[in-house]
Amino acid sequence: MLLFDDTPWVQNGVSYGDTAIQAMEDLMSLLERAPKTSHIADIEAIPVPTHDEYARQRFCSLLRRHAIQEFPAALEADFNERVAPALKAQGETLDNWRAVDKALRGENLYRFYSTLRYNAQEMCFLSVQDEVERALPEMIEVVRAAVDLNPAGGSLALSLDFEIPPYVTALDVHLTPGCFHTEYTADDVAQAAVISLGSRVFTAQQSHRSWGGVAKVVSRWIKHEYPDLQPKRMLDLGTTSGKNLLPYVEAFPGVEAHGIDVGAPLLRYGHALAEHAGVPLHFSQQNAEKTNFPDAHFDLIVSSFFFHEVPVWATRKILAECHRMLKPGGLIVHQELPAHDLVDVWENYFWNWDTRNNNEPSYTAFRDQDPIELCVKAGFDRENSFALILPDVGAYPDRSNAFAWEEPGRPRHGRGGWYVFGSRKAF
Ligand SMILES: C[S@@+](CC[C@H](N)C(=O)[O-])C[C@H]1O[C@@H](n2cnc3c(N)ncnc32)[C@H](O)[C@@H]1O
């Protein structure tokens, strides 16, 4: 998870990425799709906060929103108006994000900003733990029922001796206590619920990931850009609980949709969610660096918010694995953080804050890479590879095509647009 701002962003009277309305519409569509006689309860509806927990969560949402939205704008203004002119007068050049980082390090405003942002992030996840703990036994029953009854026909394949990569176990990634993988009891789903519900607090109940906002953007663009591509089988890497797969299933009717992740609690939870919704998704616990899928198995491989959390050496292996798993003419589209040379100094500084402060040690190193070069090294053709900003569905309901980098009014990643990179495998 990254700290981008996905709350509605209003500029000149235009609301960019009105995620609240979109989330509501998506929720309605999901509920309509759910079989009226589903045997599987909605696992997500089981944890219920008390009045005080809810009040705490609302506070955390507002704090986090302040830390990610208003405060960075104030910090930027202070930097431009006070810090930078003083340093420039002493002959300093501030032409890269590291220089900005160094200049701000001792500043009180920066220290307050960082403290607030760090704590707001952590508090969002902590604020849902109690309700998850109370609901855990019932949630586990739902998972077991989903596995036994399997009404939608999806699947869940976990591996008892699975080795979770050290870059996941070594630290609580993005300050989520327990990270993606920790299990406290048999058939545990606690971490999945903490991540799902905590993300809603994190985004003020408007999680784009709850109902697959990014996947809507990417699937709309794929249909526009590659009308000949009719995926029969697709894969989502680092799928967490598979919510990002649902829009693809809708966009490409009949597609056999697979999601892999290293965290067993996430996959159990995803299986229960999908079986409740009546959507057959296939979850398996696999390391994306090396999977058990055959060669040329998929027409489409996607990911969202994934690569910035794995080291660059693993990224290279995963892209090569994508190339192996893709059919000729198949497509990879990975939504990620924009590379360093695509955005300005301040934006680079803003994104890279997470590297040191948010337990995301691979962040800056990933953004240092040329994504097209990464694809080429993995076996893809340069001329078929791309790095683009795609229009958000809420902000640009009528636009499917990508922005040109120099296009006037092009939105920033996370503010009306979404950065993706990828490639089409040669036929
Ligand atoms: C930030 S989350 C992705 C969020 C999700 N794709 C979404 O859009 O909401 C990163 C995910 O990647 C998973 N992951 C990390 N390393 C992995 C690997 N080598 N193979 C498969 N999954 C991995 C983590 O367990 C976690 O669920």
The ligand as an ORCA input file, in Angstrom:
! r2SCAN-3c Opt
* xyz 0 1
  C       0.410     -3.659     -1.391
  S      -0.114     -5.225     -1.517
  C      -0.980     -5.310     -3.064
  C      -2.326     -4.785     -3.007
  C      -3.313     -5.304     -4.004
  N      -2.718     -5.754     -5.242
  C      -4.311     -4.216     -4.260
  O      -4.370     -3.672     -5.344
  O      -5.038     -3.876     -3.322
  C       1.265     -6.214     -1.960
  C       0.897     -7.670     -1.940
  O       1.927     -8.417     -2.548
  C       2.107     -9.611     -1.828
  N       3.451    -10.108     -2.153
  C       4.637     -9.596     -1.747
  N       5.653    -10.285     -2.320
  C       5.100    -11.230     -3.096
  C       5.623    -12.228     -3.947
  N       6.936    -12.400     -4.123
  N       4.761    -13.018     -4.614
  C       3.419    -12.871     -4.480
  N       2.868    -11.928     -3.686
  C       3.682    -11.121     -3.005
  C       1.862     -9.212     -0.400
  O       1.548    -10.321      0.411
  C       0.705     -8.220     -0.542
  O      -0.537     -8.843     -0.453
*
